[in-house]
Amino acid sequence: SAVISQKPSRDICQRGTSLTIQCQVDSQVTMMFWYRQQPGQSLTLIATANQGSEATYESGFVIDKFPISRPNLTFSTLTVSNMSPEDSSIYLCSVDWDRGTDTQYFGPGTRLTVL
Amino acid sequence: AQSVTQLGSHVSVSEGALVLLRCNYSSSVPPYLFWYVQYPNQGLQLLLKYTTGATLVKGINGFEAEFKKSETSFHLTKPSAHMSDAAEYFCAVSVAKAAGNKLTFGGGTRVLVKP
């Protein structure tokens, strides 16, 4: 399986500011995903990030709020822009490790609190 | 559209007792199915998956799950609960999309293990 790291592991931010979350993988992967897990809830996919193309956003998520970069096959960033307390969540990245079986492996997550 | 339903948001079991977590899915095509575990303040860890072949799949930490097409179920079991099994468990189904397959998650089941 892939080894995935995220930075920061947690942060406390002020309303109106932005935070960029980094996701690093120890191997080259084609597809990376960003999820949001709101307090006490399940995971919701924000977007899919393929290297060399624009990210594909799910319904309810827009690029202006959650811009994503994917500069190479081992790295991606998610920015949470103009934050409000409703953005307080755990943000997780994952990679599609085995395309033949759609298996995804997850990073440890970034716990974000917005005051 | 694919969906996943986990029956019971909380399950309490005694140490040494059977763990049974229920998952039902809907899918218009043969699905790939997954169980993930999330320990407190951690990311998701893959427990097991069903893609094709044998319908009884074994995973890590003594867990197994059985794919029953006629019942559209993929219930997770462990014969004897251990204190370390206390965590949240997520069932997921793979959904094919033009932009790449994505996972749809159930609402999660939090397991409490009583001594």
Interface residues (C-beta under 8 A of the other chain):
Chain A: S1 I4 M31 F33 Q41 S42 L43 T44 L45 T48 N50 T56 L92 S94 D96 G100 T101 D102 T103 Q104 Y105 F106 G107 P108 G109 R111
Chain B: Y32 F34 Y36 N41 Q42 G43 L44 Q45 L46 K49 T51 F90 S94 A99 G100 N101 K102 L103 F105 G106 G107 G108
